[in-house]
Amino acid sequence: MAHLIADQDAVTVQAITATDATGAPFSEEGFVVPVVIPLSEVGALLGAYDPASSTSPSAADSRKIARIVMDALKKAAEA
């Protein structure tokens, strides 16, 4: 996971109606944080992910993803 990024300048507050990972619909107003995952990274990222395992993704990968999102959220919330 060498190059995941969030488009910090594109973070917006929006009212969203969508479906969550379990298929349940939801409506919420909140920050929308675009995360860019280069096509060249998708294979390695998904290859190391096991949705049936409670320890997947790795703590290191989870922390990287969380920091990318949190940095973008922090910048938007402070603006």
C-alpha positions in Angstrom: 0.0 0.0 0.0 2.4 2.6 -1.2 0.3 5.3 -2.6 -3.3 5.6 -1.2 -4.3 9.2 -0.9 -7.4 11.3 0.0 -8.3 14.3 -2.1 -8.2 16.8 0.8 -9.4 19.6 -1.4 -12.5 17.6 -2.4 -13.8 16.9 1.1 -17.4 18.2 1.3 -20.3 18.1 3.7 -23.3 16.5 1.9 -26.6 14.8 2.6 -26.1 11.3 1.4 -28.6 8.5 0.7 -26.8 5.3 0.0 -26.3 1.6 1.0 -23.8 0.5 3.6 -21.5 -2.6 3.4 -24.3 -4.9 4.8 -26.8 -3.7 2.1 -28.8 -1.6 4.5 -30.0 1.8 3.2 -29.1 4.9 5.1 -29.5 8.7 4.9 -27.0 10.9 6.7 -25.5 14.4 6.5 -21.7 14.3 6.9 -18.3 14.7 5.5 -17.6 12.9 2.2 -13.9 12.1 1.9 -12.7 10.9 -1.5 -10.0 8.2 -1.2 -8.0 7.5 -4.3 -6.7 3.9 -4.6 -4.5 3.6 -7.7 -5.5 0.6 -9.9 -1.9 -0.6 -9.5 -2.5 -1.0 -5.7 -5.9 -2.8 -5.8 -4.6 -6.3 -6.4 -2.1 -6.2 -3.5 -4.6 -4.5 -1.2 -7.4 -7.0 -1.8 -5.0 -9.9 -2.0 -4.0 -9.3 1.6 -7.5 -8.8 2.8 -9.7 -11.5 4.3 -13.2 -10.2 5.2 -13.8 -13.4 7.3 -10.8 -12.6 9.6 -11.2 -10.1 12.4 -7.4 -9.3 12.1 -7.6 -8.4 8.5 -6.5 -5.9 7.2 -3.3 -5.8 9.1 -2.9 -3.2 11.8 -0.3 -1.4 9.8 -2.5 -1.2 6.7 -5.5 -0.2 8.8 -3.5 2.6 10.5 -2.3 3.9 7.1 -5.9 4.0 5.7 -7.2 5.6 8.9 -4.6 8.3 8.9 -5.3 9.2 5.3 -9.0 9.6 6.1 -8.4 11.3 9.4 -5.9 13.9 8.0 -8.4 14.8 5.3 -11.3 15.0 7.8 -9.2 17.2 10.2 -8.3 19.6 7.4 -11.9 19.9 6.3 -13.3 20.3 9.9 -10.8 23.0 10.7 -11.6 25.0 7.6 
